[in-house]
Amino acid sequence: MNRLRLIIVLLLSWCCLTSAMADVVVKTGLEVLIEQDFAPLAGKRVGLITNPTGVDSQLRSTIDILHEAPNVNLVALYAPEHGVRGNVYAGDKVNSSTDTKTGIPIHSLYGKSRKPTAEMLRGIDVLVYDIQDIGCRSYTFISTMGLAMQAAAEQNIEFMVLDRPNPLGGYRVEGCPVEDGFTSFVSQYPIPYIYGLTCGELAQLLNSEKLIGKKSCKLTVIAMKGWTRDMDFEDTGLPWVLPSPHIPQPISAYYYPLSGIAGELGTISIGVGYTMPFQLFAAEWIDAESLAQRLNALNLPGIAFRPIHYTPFYAMGKGTKLQGVQVHITNRDKAPLSEIQFYVMQELAALYPQHKAFEKAEQSRLNMVDKVCGTSQIRQLFTKRYRWEDARDYWNKGVGAFKQLSRQYYIYP
C-alpha cells in the first residue's frame, strides 16, 4: 500500500512539473544561448552583468549556468544596484568582492564607479548582460547597461544582451525624453519615461543612435523565442524573480511608473513599507472616502480607486495610521500609468490646499523629481494651478517621434 501511494505521489509530481513546463511559452535569451550550447561564448573570456533575475525557467542562476558550462570561461562578475545575488538594499553602495559560491571576483557598478573601468575589463573578451527590467527609464539597470556598452566600445570588447520580456509589453510609450541638463543615473538617456522596448531592442537603439557615445560597441543580442509585443509577463509562463525589493510581482512593474515620481517628493506614502508598494497614496491628513470619490469622478480609463486605511511597517509613515486610496488597474492597455500620480496630487491640492505636494517637499526632493521626469518643465507647469491639463501636453511631447524611431529596432512582432 505504501509503495502504491509513493508511485501515485511521484506520478502526480511528474504531471505537475510537466504541466508547468508546458505553460512556458517564451524562451529567454539565456535559454536560447543554452540551446546553442553557448557557441557565441566559446573560446572567450566572459564577464557577466547580472542579478537574481538572471535565471532560466527552472530558476537556475545565469552565474551558475555559465560557471558550470564546460565551454564557457566565466572570469568576472559585475554588480548593478542590489548586487549580483540581491543582498544589497535599494540605494546602498555595492562593494567589490568575491562571489562566495563560485569564487569569481565581483566588480561593483553601483559604488565609486557606475561604468566599468578599463581595469575592471582587463582580460575580458565579451561582456554579457542578463537582467530582467521593468520598462521604466528611472529603473537603474538600463543605465548600467548603457554605460557598460560605452565602456565595452572604448575597450573594443564585444557586448552581448541576453534578452528578456518587457513586463509592460512592447507598445506602451509615455513621458517626454530626457532634456539637456537633466541626465542622471535615473534618466541616463534621452528616451521616454516608459519606452516600450526590451533590453535587447533598447541596446540596439542606444548603440545605433550613438546615445552611448560617438563610438558604437560590437553588439550581439541573443533574442527570445516566442515573445510578442502584446504579452503581459504572465503570458510568458516564466517565473518572476523580484528585480528589487519593492517589485515583488509582475503587476508591480505597472505600479512603479504610476506612483514613483510622487514618491520622490516624500510628502505622501505610496505604499512602500506596506504590503502594496507603489499601489497606494495616503497620509494622516487625507480622508479616504473623499479622495476616492473625487478621483473616481474623473473617470480615468482603466483605473479605479478604493478607499484604504493602513499602517506602514517601515519607511514613510512607519507606525502611523494613514488613509487614502488604493489604485486598481482595471484595463492595463487603457490606463495612463505615469499620469495617475499627477491626478492624485491634483485632487489632493483641491481638497487640502495647505498640503500641496510640491510646496511641502524639500529642495533636494524637487531636484530628484526633475531628474526622474527628465525636465523641470513638468513640475513648473503643473504647480502653476495644480492641474494636470497644464503639463499633460509637455509630458507627451516626443512620444510620437520616439515610437516612430523605435520601430526600426523591433526584434519581435
C-alpha positions as CSV (number, residue, x, y, z in Angstrom):
1,M,0.0,0.0,0.0
2,N,2.8,2.4,0.9
3,R,4.6,1.5,-2.4
4,L,1.4,2.3,-4.4
5,R,1.0,5.6,-2.5
6,L,4.6,6.5,-3.4
7,I,4.1,5.7,-7.0
8,I,0.9,7.9,-7.1
9,V,2.7,10.8,-5.5
10,L,5.6,10.5,-7.9
11,L,3.2,10.4,-10.9
12,L,1.3,13.5,-9.6
13,S,4.6,15.4,-9.1
14,W,5.8,14.5,-12.6
15,C,2.4,15.6,-14.1
16,C,2.6,18.9,-12.2
17,L,6.2,19.5,-13.4
18,T,5.5,18.7,-17.0
19,S,2.3,20.8,-16.9
20,A,4.3,23.8,-15.5
21,M,6.9,23.3,-18.2
22,A,4.3,23.1,-20.9
23,D,2.9,26.5,-19.8
24,V,6.3,28.2,-20.5
25,V,5.7,29.7,-24.0
26,V,8.7,32.1,-24.1
27,K,12.4,31.2,-24.1
28,T,14.6,34.0,-22.8
29,G,17.9,34.9,-24.4
30,L,19.6,32.8,-21.7
31,E,17.7,29.7,-22.7
32,V,18.3,30.3,-26.3
33,L,22.0,30.6,-25.5
34,I,21.8,27.3,-23.7
35,E,20.1,25.7,-26.8
36,Q,23.1,27.0,-28.8
37,D,25.4,25.1,-26.5
38,F,26.9,28.5,-25.6
39,A,28.6,28.7,-29.0
40,P,28.6,32.6,-29.1
41,L,30.8,32.5,-25.9
42,A,33.1,29.6,-26.9
43,G,36.8,30.4,-26.6
44,K,36.1,33.8,-25.0
45,R,36.8,35.1,-21.5
46,V,33.4,36.2,-20.3
47,G,32.3,38.9,-17.9
48,L,28.7,38.9,-16.7
49,I,26.5,41.7,-15.5
50,T,23.5,40.2,-13.7
51,N,21.4,40.0,-10.6
52,P,19.0,37.5,-9.1
53,T,16.6,37.9,-12.0
54,G,19.2,36.3,-14.3
55,V,17.7,32.8,-14.2
56,D,16.3,30.2,-16.6
57,S,12.7,28.8,-16.4
58,Q,13.8,26.4,-13.7
59,L,15.2,29.3,-11.6
60,R,18.8,28.3,-12.1
61,S,21.1,31.3,-11.9
62,T,22.9,32.6,-15.0
63,I,26.0,32.9,-12.9
64,D,25.9,29.2,-12.0
65,I,24.9,28.1,-15.5
66,L,27.8,29.9,-17.2
67,H,30.2,28.9,-14.5
68,E,29.3,25.2,-14.8
69,A,29.2,25.2,-18.7
70,P,32.3,23.3,-19.8
71,N,32.9,25.5,-22.9
72,V,32.4,28.9,-21.1
73,N,35.2,30.7,-19.3
74,L,33.4,33.0,-16.8
75,V,36.1,35.1,-15.3
76,A,34.4,38.2,-13.8
77,L,31.0,39.4,-12.4
78,Y,29.7,43.0,-12.4
79,A,27.2,44.1,-9.8
80,P,24.4,46.6,-10.5
81,E,22.2,48.1,-7.8
82,H,21.3,45.5,-5.2
83,G,24.3,43.3,-6.1
84,V,24.6,40.1,-8.2
85,R,23.0,37.9,-5.6
86,G,20.5,40.6,-4.5
87,N,22.0,41.0,-1.0
88,V,22.2,44.8,-1.0
89,Y,19.3,47.1,-0.1
90,A,18.0,49.7,-2.6
91,G,20.2,52.7,-2.9
92,D,23.0,51.3,-0.8
93,K,26.5,51.2,-2.2
94,V,27.6,47.9,-3.6
95,N,31.2,46.9,-2.8
96,S,33.6,44.9,-5.0
97,S,34.1,41.4,-3.5
98,T,34.2,37.7,-4.4
99,D,31.2,35.6,-5.1
100,T,31.2,33.0,-2.3
101,K,29.6,30.3,-4.4
102,T,31.9,30.4,-7.4
103,G,35.0,32.2,-6.2
104,I,34.6,34.6,-9.2
105,P,35.6,38.3,-8.5
106,I,32.7,40.8,-8.4
107,H,33.3,44.4,-9.6
108,S,30.8,47.0,-8.3
109,L,28.9,49.1,-10.8
110,Y,27.0,50.8,-8.0
111,G,29.7,52.4,-5.9
112,K,32.6,54.6,-6.8
113,S,32.1,53.9,-10.5
114,R,28.8,53.1,-12.3
115,K,30.6,52.5,-15.5
116,P,33.1,49.6,-15.8
117,T,36.7,50.9,-15.7
118,A,39.5,49.8,-18.1
119,E,41.0,47.9,-15.1
120,M,37.7,46.1,-14.4
121,L,37.5,44.9,-18.1
122,R,41.1,43.8,-18.3
123,G,41.3,40.3,-19.7
124,I,37.6,40.3,-20.8
125,D,36.7,39.4,-24.4
126,V,32.9,39.7,-24.1
127,L,30.7,41.4,-21.6
128,V,27.3,39.7,-21.1
129,Y,24.2,41.5,-19.7
130,D,21.3,39.4,-18.3
131,I,18.8,41.3,-16.1
132,Q,15.0,41.4,-16.0
133,D,14.0,45.0,-16.3
134,I,10.6,46.7,-15.8
135,G,10.3,49.0,-18.8
136,C,10.7,52.3,-17.0
137,R,13.5,54.8,-17.6
138,S,14.2,55.6,-13.9
139,Y,14.9,52.0,-13.0
140,T,18.7,52.0,-12.9
141,F,19.5,48.7,-14.7
142,I,19.2,50.2,-18.2
143,S,21.6,53.0,-17.1
144,T,24.1,50.3,-16.1
145,M,23.6,48.5,-19.4
146,G,24.2,51.7,-21.5
147,L,27.3,52.7,-19.5
148,A,28.7,49.2,-19.8
149,M,28.1,49.3,-23.5
150,Q,30.0,52.6,-23.7
151,A,32.9,51.0,-21.7
152,A,32.9,48.0,-24.0
153,A,33.1,50.2,-27.0
154,E,36.1,52.1,-25.6
155,Q,37.9,48.9,-24.8
156,N,37.0,47.1,-28.1
157,I,35.1,44.4,-26.2
158,E,32.1,42.6,-27.5
159,F,28.8,43.3,-25.6
160,M,26.1,40.7,-25.5
161,V,22.5,41.1,-24.3
162,L,20.6,38.0,-23.2
163,D,17.1,39.4,-23.9
164,R,14.1,39.2,-21.6
165,P,10.5,40.4,-21.8
166,N,9.4,43.9,-21.1
167,P,6.6,43.4,-18.5
168,L,4.8,46.5,-19.7
169,G,4.6,45.0,-23.2
170,G,6.1,46.3,-26.4
171,Y,3.7,49.2,-27.3
172,R,3.3,51.5,-24.3
173,V,5.3,54.7,-24.5
174,E,4.8,57.6,-22.0
175,G,6.6,60.7,-20.9
176,C,8.9,63.1,-22.6
177,P,12.5,62.2,-23.4
178,V,15.2,63.5,-21.0
179,E,16.3,67.0,-21.8
180,D,19.8,68.5,-21.8
181,G,20.9,69.3,-18.2
182,F,18.8,66.6,-16.6
183,T,20.8,63.5,-17.4
184,S,21.4,61.3,-14.3
185,F,21.6,57.7,-13.3
186,V,17.7,57.6,-13.2
187,S,17.5,59.3,-16.6
188,Q,20.7,58.4,-18.4
189,Y,19.4,58.6,-22.0
190,P,17.0,60.8,-24.0
191,I,14.2,58.2,-24.1
192,P,10.6,58.4,-22.8
193,Y,9.8,57.5,-19.2
194,I,8.1,54.3,-20.4
195,Y,9.9,53.3,-23.6
196,G,8.2,50.1,-24.9
197,L,11.3,48.1,-25.8
198,T,13.0,45.0,-24.5
199,C,16.5,45.5,-23.2
200,G,17.9,44.0,-26.4
201,E,15.9,46.3,-28.5
202,L,16.9,49.3,-26.4
203,A,20.5,48.3,-26.6
204,Q,20.3,48.3,-30.4
205,L,18.7,51.8,-30.3
206,L,21.3,53.2,-27.9
207,N,24.1,51.8,-30.0
208,S,22.9,52.8,-33.4
209,E,21.7,56.2,-32.4
210,K,25.1,57.0,-30.8
211,L,23.5,57.6,-27.4
212,I,26.3,55.7,-25.7
213,G,28.9,58.0,-27.4
214,K,30.3,58.5,-30.8
215,K,31.9,55.0,-30.8
216,S,29.4,52.1,-31.1
217,C,30.1,48.8,-29.5
218,K,30.2,45.4,-31.1
219,L,26.7,44.4,-30.0
220,T,25.1,41.0,-30.1
221,V,21.5,40.4,-28.9
222,I,20.5,36.8,-28.2
223,A,16.8,37.2,-28.9
224,M,14.0,35.4,-27.1
225,K,11.8,32.9,-28.8
226,G,8.0,33.1,-28.5
227,W,7.7,36.7,-27.1
228,T,5.3,39.1,-28.8
229,R,4.7,42.8,-28.1
230,D,1.2,42.3,-26.8
231,M,2.2,39.9,-24.0
232,D,1.9,40.6,-20.3
233,F,4.6,38.9,-18.2
234,E,2.0,36.3,-17.0
235,D,1.5,35.2,-20.7
236,T,5.1,34.1,-20.9
237,G,4.9,31.3,-18.4
238,L,8.2,32.4,-17.0
239,P,8.8,32.6,-13.2
240,W,9.0,36.1,-11.8
241,V,12.0,36.9,-9.7
242,L,11.8,40.3,-8.0
243,P,14.3,42.7,-9.6
244,S,14.3,44.8,-6.5
245,P,12.7,44.6,-3.1
246,H,9.6,46.6,-3.9
247,I,8.8,44.9,-7.3
248,P,7.6,41.6,-5.8
249,Q,5.2,40.7,-8.6
250,P,4.9,41.3,-12.4
251,I,2.0,43.7,-11.8
252,S,4.3,45.8,-9.6
253,A,6.0,46.9,-12.8
254,Y,2.8,48.6,-13.8
255,Y,2.5,50.4,-10.5
256,Y,6.1,51.7,-10.3
257,P,5.7,54.4,-13.0
258,L,2.2,55.1,-11.7
259,S,3.4,56.5,-8.4
260,G,7.2,56.6,-8.4
261,I,7.5,60.3,-9.3
262,A,5.1,61.3,-6.5
263,G,7.0,59.1,-4.1
264,E,10.2,61.0,-4.7
265,L,8.6,64.1,-3.1
266,G,8.4,62.4,0.3
267,T,5.1,64.1,1.2
268,I,2.7,61.2,0.9
269,S,3.1,57.4,1.3
270,I,2.9,55.4,-1.9
271,G,2.7,52.0,-0.1
272,V,6.5,51.4,0.2
273,G,6.8,50.0,3.7
274,Y,3.4,48.3,3.5
275,T,2.3,45.2,1.6
276,M,1.4,47.0,-1.7
277,P,4.4,49.1,-2.8
278,F,3.6,51.7,-5.4
279,Q,-0.2,50.9,-5.3
280,L,-1.3,53.4,-2.7
281,F,-1.5,57.1,-2.0
282,A,-2.0,58.0,1.7
283,A,-1.3,60.4,4.6
284,E,-2.6,61.2,8.1
285,W,-4.5,64.2,6.9
286,I,-6.3,62.6,4.0
287,D,-10.0,61.5,4.2
288,A,-10.0,58.2,2.2
289,E,-13.7,58.4,1.1
290,S,-13.5,62.0,-0.1
291,L,-10.3,61.4,-2.1
292,A,-11.6,58.2,-3.7
293,Q,-14.9,59.9,-4.7
294,R,-13.1,62.8,-6.4
295,L,-10.7,60.5,-8.2
296,N,-13.3,58.1,-9.4
297,A,-15.4,61.1,-10.7
298,L,-12.5,61.8,-13.2
299,N,-13.4,58.6,-15.0
300,L,-9.8,57.8,-15.9
301,P,-9.6,55.0,-18.4
302,G,-8.6,51.6,-17.0
303,I,-8.3,52.9,-13.4
304,A,-10.5,52.7,-10.3
305,F,-9.8,54.0,-6.8
306,R,-10.7,52.3,-3.5
307,P,-10.6,53.9,0.0
308,I,-7.9,52.3,2.2
309,H,-6.6,52.6,5.7
310,Y,-3.2,51.1,6.7
311,T,-0.2,51.5,9.0
312,P,3.3,51.2,7.3
313,F,5.7,48.7,8.8
314,Y,8.7,50.8,7.8
315,A,9.7,53.8,5.6
316,M,7.5,56.9,5.4
317,G,4.7,56.9,8.0
318,K,6.1,53.9,9.9
319,G,3.7,53.0,12.8
320,T,1.3,55.7,11.9
321,K,-2.3,55.2,10.8
322,L,-2.7,56.5,7.2
323,Q,-5.6,56.7,4.9
324,G,-6.0,57.3,1.2
325,V,-6.7,55.3,-1.9
326,Q,-5.6,52.0,-3.4
327,V,-5.3,52.2,-7.2
328,H,-6.8,49.3,-9.1
329,I,-5.7,48.9,-12.8
330,T,-8.9,47.5,-14.4
331,N,-7.6,47.7,-18.0
332,R,-3.8,47.6,-18.5
333,D,-4.0,48.7,-22.1
334,K,-6.0,51.8,-21.5
335,A,-4.6,53.0,-18.2
336,P,-2.4,56.2,-18.5
337,L,0.1,54.9,-15.9
338,S,2.5,57.7,-15.4
339,E,-0.3,60.4,-15.3
340,I,-2.2,58.8,-12.4
341,Q,0.1,60.3,-9.7
342,F,-0.4,63.8,-11.1
343,Y,-4.2,63.4,-11.0
344,V,-3.9,62.3,-7.4
345,M,-1.8,65.3,-6.5
346,Q,-4.3,67.5,-8.4
347,E,-7.2,66.3,-6.3
348,L,-5.3,66.4,-3.1
349,A,-4.4,70.0,-3.7
350,A,-8.1,70.8,-4.3
351,L,-9.1,69.1,-1.1
352,Y,-6.2,70.2,1.0
353,P,-4.6,73.3,-0.4
354,Q,-2.4,73.6,2.8
355,H,-0.8,70.3,1.8
356,K,0.2,70.9,-1.8
357,A,2.7,68.2,-2.7
358,F,5.5,70.3,-4.3
359,E,5.3,73.1,-1.8
360,K,5.8,70.8,1.2
361,A,8.8,69.0,-0.4
362,E,12.4,69.7,0.3
363,Q,14.6,71.2,-2.4
364,S,16.6,68.0,-2.8
365,R,13.4,66.1,-3.4
366,L,12.3,68.6,-6.0
367,N,15.7,68.2,-7.8
368,M,15.2,64.5,-7.8
369,V,11.7,64.8,-9.3
370,D,13.1,66.9,-12.1
371,K,15.8,64.2,-12.7
372,V,13.2,61.4,-12.8
373,C,11.0,63.5,-15.1
374,G,13.9,64.4,-17.2
375,T,13.0,68.0,-17.2
376,S,11.9,70.8,-14.8
377,Q,9.0,71.8,-17.0
378,I,6.6,69.2,-15.7
379,R,7.0,70.5,-12.2
380,Q,6.8,74.1,-13.2
381,L,3.8,73.7,-15.5
382,F,1.9,71.5,-13.0
383,T,2.4,73.7,-10.0
384,K,1.0,76.9,-11.6
385,R,-2.5,75.7,-10.8
386,Y,-2.0,72.1,-9.7
387,R,-3.9,71.0,-12.8
388,W,-2.5,68.1,-14.8
389,E,-4.0,69.5,-18.0
390,D,-1.4,72.3,-17.8
391,A,1.5,69.8,-18.1
392,R,0.0,66.9,-20.0
393,D,0.9,68.0,-23.5
394,Y,4.5,68.6,-22.4
395,W,4.7,65.2,-20.8
396,N,3.6,63.6,-24.1
397,K,6.0,65.7,-26.1
398,G,8.3,63.5,-28.2
399,V,6.3,60.3,-27.6
400,G,5.1,60.0,-31.3
401,A,8.6,60.7,-32.6
402,F,10.1,58.0,-30.4
403,K,7.5,55.5,-31.4
404,Q,8.4,56.0,-35.0
405,L,12.2,55.9,-34.3
406,S,12.0,52.8,-32.1
407,R,10.1,50.7,-34.6
408,Q,13.2,50.1,-36.7
409,Y,14.8,48.4,-33.7
410,Y,11.9,46.0,-33.0
411,I,13.1,42.4,-32.8
412,Y,9.7,40.9,-32.1
413,P,6.3,41.2,-33.8
